[in-house]
């Protein structure tokens, strides 16, 4: 049995607006049980979430949940998705959901956060927001590094975890965001805003963390120097670093003032700034404090809206970053040498919006704190390699399972090894190679998926084989001319094709130079690219529209083989590609038909549930106990029979 309670608010001591670091007792270092503790914590949060979905008013949650989206079309699609989920009891009814487009586009995650705050202020007013707790979810964008989630949004990506027999299908990232912070909501000050990235899963023990610091409070986790140099790193005061990480001290979560904040700094700079943490009991490589989600108080939210009123509206292309333009500005500057100082001086002289925001926050003495989470783990699932790494093996804090809500025939079950299966059907003799992930898909009898591949929303017909390290994704489309709904299947070589590559000379498609692939497919440059479009894979109209999902995926496999130089596949295609409507990966955003995709998924769900090869999962049964006005969530592991 494991018990977790919603953490009540605390009243910390402060000095000049900054939190005074807590005292620590000496105890043994972290044990191998740490990961199990995090799993138990998450299991208890899922129990709290079950109570919330059941309408238990004693479970506190966010008053407003804001999905920060790319444009009006994505806002409408996300709104429909959430409204369906709320009506079906999938998402909590207690929160109000808002969908705020990034206007103007490309103003960065910081600009999108400010625009969302302004939209909330216009709708609710300052007085109402002073008492509300807001969850902000940046989830727009094209998701080029994980393209199967571009049209629908990464926030609705499936996760290898379910809530049991009552909701056996995979939870979404939105589910994990709504359940993952339930235990800290009571501890958040009224009026605060919590920002949770939609492609990151965070697991933590927040007992001991103080969320009442003025300004920003950023989650901090132990990370390698290599990871930190490519992301954001926070630096504590030396005494605080020793108190949190020194040999023999209690490794527990706590909040400290943040001395420095770096974005993609070199290892040399991080070492000189004192970012390397004291050696842990395990010793080994250099460890730094890396960031994830963050919180800011009501005063800071008001200041950000005030800045927009004074300096907005933001121009298209102004990249305002939450890290470098907001959080870094609230810490002590670090002298990085003459060259860096000259670059900083030039930036100030240009007075871009980001530089103006930095000066504005400094002028108003906005504070910056680090919530050091011990223990904690986090998973960035924003790229195809990361997705394969974590989904094929399962995420330990979610129970470690990699197969959720499937109907797998017995002979197929013997042909799947170390792979992820989510919401899919595998008929007799189907096979999935090691390290692959199959989601929302159907594999016909004898169909085979190569190792290290991603199959999403796709039908692989009987006897067809997908090569190793292949990405394939099918989506429904509705043409501009009002024609019938069609299906477009995108296919890539996971190892060699880079959707974000902008250099035609080094761009590949299906593992060969894109110019070679285009010629082998019997197409010309004018067939593939519009006059004003970059000649890259993202904008290449290579993927034909077909009348059915099965026909579309079969066509994509022929296209893949032909581009790679298979003469038989080229003969099979003939002039089909030239004669059919084709779309680029970017172009599918303009013709996507989410309602048809939703219908197809509901049909797949019904077919799985009705299959003789489907068996309901065993699950922990949550029990809620009301004690002194605080909900305790207990996870009692029972096998449901």
C-alpha positions, 0 to 999 in steps of 0.5 A: 500500500502506498499513500500520497496526499495533496500537499497543503500550502506552506508559509515559508520564511523570506528575506528580501522576497527570496526564500530562505533555504531550509535546514537539512538533516543527515541521512543515508544517500538515495537507495535503489528504491528511488524509482519504485517510490516515484512509481508509487507516487504516480500510481497514487496520482492516478488514483487521485485522477480517478476520483477527480474524474468521478466528480469528487469535489474534495480533489483540488485541480486547476481552475483553468487549463489553457492549450496554447495552439498554433492557429485558429484551425488547431484551436477548433480541432483541440476544442472538439477533442477536449469537449468530446473527452469531457463529455465522455468522462475522459477529462475532468469537468471541474476545469475550464478549458481554453484554446489560445492561438499563437498570434502572431505566429512564431513569437516563441514559447514566451510570446505565446505564454504572454499572449495566453495571459492577455487572453485570460485577462480579457475574458476573466478580468484581473480580479477573478484571476487573482484567485484562480490557478492556471495550467498553461500547456504549450502544445502548438507547432508542426511537431516535425521531429515527431510528425505523426502528432503534428496534425492532432498535436503532441498533447493528445499523443498516447502514453503507455499507461491506462486507468484500468478496465473502466478506461483501458485504452492508453492515456494521452499526454493531456491526461498525464498533465492533468493528473501529474500535478494533482498533489501540488495544486493545493500548495500553489498560491492563488493566482499562480500559473503553472507551465507544463511542456507537452512533450515532457513527462515529469515524475517527482516527489514534491514534499518539501518544495515551497511554491510561494516564492515571488517570480519564477519557480522552475523544476530542477532535476539532476542531468548529465553535463552533455544534456545540460549543455544542449538545454537549460541549466540552473546554478544554485548558490554554493552553500545551497548546492552543498546543502542539497547535494553534498555527501551525507545530506538528506536528498529531499526536494526543496526550493532555493534561490537561483543564482544563474540560468543558462541556455545551451552554454558550453561545458566550460562555461557551466564549470566556471559558473559553478554548475557542476553539483557536488559528487553524489554517493554513486560518483561518476560523471559530472551532474548539473541541474537541468530544468523542466516545468515552471511556475510564476506568481500572480504579480509576474503574470500581471507584469507580463500582460503589462509588458504586452500592453506597452510593447505589443503587439508582437511582430511575426517572427519575434522569438521570445523565449521563456528561458533566455528572455524571462527566467535568465533575466531574473538571475544574476548575470554571469560574465562569460568573457569579452566576446560574450559581453560584446554579443550581449551589448549588441543585442541590447543596442538592437533592443529587440522585444526579447531584450526589452522584456529582459530589461522590464523584468529586471527593472521590476525585480522579478525573482527566480527560484529552483525547486530541486526535486529529489528524487525525480526523473523526466523524459523528453519525448519530442523526437522519434529516437526518444519516442522509440527509446521510451515507448518500446521499453515502457516507462518504469514510473508508469509501471513499465508496461509497453503494451496497452489495449490491444487485440493480439492473435496467439500466433502474433503474440509469439512474434513480438519482442521488446516492442510497444503496442498501443491501441492496435490489432494484430491478426494471426501471424503478424510480427513486430520487430524489437524496438518498434512501436505500433499505435492506433494501427491494424496489422493483417495476417502475416504482416511484419513490422521491422525493428526500430520502426514507428507505425501510427494510425496505419493499416498494414495489409496481410503479407506486407512487410515494413522494413527496419527503421521505417516511419509510416503514418496515415491521416484522413484528409478533406480536399479543398475542392470539396471532394471526397475524404481521402487518406494520405500516408507519410513514409520515411527512413528513420535513420537517414531522412531528416524532416527538419533539414533545409539543405537540398544537397544533404536531404534524403528521402527513403534513405537516398538523396531526395533528388535521386528519389524524385527522379526514380519516382518519375517526377520532376522538381515542378511536380514536387515543389511549388515555385516559392517553396523550399526544396526540402522534404517537409515541403515535398509533395510526394505522398499521394491521396487514396480512397482508403487507409489500406490502399494508402499505406500499400501505395506508400510502401510501393513508393518507399521501395521505388525511391530506394531503387526497387525496379518492381515497385517502380513498375507497379507505381507506373504513372500513378504518382503523377496522376494522383493528388499528392501532398507534402508533410506540411501540406497535410496540415491544411487538408487534415480531417480529424473527424474522420480520424476520430471515427476510425479510432472509435471503430478500432476501439470497438473492434479491439473490445469485441475481439476474442483476443482482447483481455481487460487489464489488471489494475490497482483499484483506487480508494479515496478517503476523506481525512481532515478535509484532505484527500488521501489516494491509496493504490491497492494492487488487486488482480481483477477477476 
